[in-house]
Amino acid sequence: MPPNTVPDEEPRDSEGRHCDHTENDSETKRYPQRERNPPRYLEEDTLLPKNADYAHISVDYCYKVCGLPQNYTEAMGSPQARKWEQAMKEEISSLKENDTYELSTLPEGKASVGGKWVYTTKQDQNDIETFKARYVAKG
């Protein structure tokens, strides 16, 4: 026997983990095994029907994401400029109604944090598209 081997060692798999396999696997186990499934939230297609055309969905998503303006200039230069402008007015109105900010003077030597507009569209179950604009702090 080589000097580095240990007699009567427990059986192990290729990665060195303990292996329960015995010669009599046909024996009934004391405790029944339950079927193990991954959690539902880890399933990628839980919100999509089983017969969904994934290629079509991917193209639609890419079209919607690629068609969104990345800044104010793009939004105002797009064919939907009026809809983006209305969405920005609604956002400003919402910020004022919720007392989100308060105007004040800056202390000497301090600079204000800039902001930018973020644009997106939402689609409801009836395929009605809503234009959304959010004003967020840069930084």
Secondary structure in CASP SS format (residue, H / E / C, confidence):
PFRMAT SS
TARGET T0000
AUTHOR 0000-0000-0000
METHOD secondary structure of the structure
MODEL  1
M C 1.00
P C 1.00
P C 1.00
N C 1.00
T C 1.00
V C 1.00
P C 1.00
D C 1.00
E C 1.00
E C 1.00
P C 1.00
R E 1.00
D C 1.00
S C 1.00
E C 1.00
G C 1.00
R C 1.00
H E 1.00
C C 1.00
D C 1.00
H C 1.00
T C 1.00
E C 1.00
N C 1.00
D C 1.00
S C 1.00
E C 1.00
T C 1.00
K C 1.00
R C 1.00
Y C 1.00
P C 1.00
Q C 1.00
R C 1.00
E C 1.00
R C 1.00
N C 1.00
P C 1.00
P C 1.00
R H 1.00
Y H 1.00
L H 1.00
E C 1.00
E C 1.00
D C 1.00
T C 1.00
L C 1.00
L C 1.00
P C 1.00
K C 1.00
N C 1.00
A C 1.00
D C 1.00
Y H 1.00
A H 1.00
H H 1.00
I H 1.00
S H 1.00
V H 1.00
D H 1.00
Y H 1.00
C H 1.00
Y H 1.00
K H 1.00
V H 1.00
C H 1.00
G C 1.00
L C 1.00
P C 1.00
Q C 1.00
N C 1.00
Y H 1.00
T H 1.00
E H 1.00
A H 1.00
M H 1.00
G H 1.00
S C 1.00
P C 1.00
Q C 1.00
A H 1.00
R H 1.00
K H 1.00
W H 1.00
E H 1.00
Q H 1.00
A H 1.00
M H 1.00
K H 1.00
E H 1.00
E H 1.00
I H 1.00
S H 1.00
S H 1.00
L H 1.00
K H 1.00
E H 1.00
N C 1.00
D C 1.00
T C 1.00
Y C 1.00
E C 1.00
L C 1.00
S C 1.00
T C 1.00
L C 1.00
P C 1.00
E C 1.00
G C 1.00
K C 1.00
A C 1.00
S C 1.00
V C 1.00
G C 1.00
G E 1.00
K E 1.00
W E 1.00
V E 1.00
Y E 1.00
T E 1.00
T E 1.00
K E 1.00
Q E 1.00
D C 1.00
Q C 1.00
N C 1.00
D C 1.00
I C 1.00
E E 1.00
T E 1.00
F E 1.00
K E 1.00
A E 1.00
R E 1.00
Y E 1.00
V E 1.00
A E 1.00
K C 1.00
G C 1.00
END
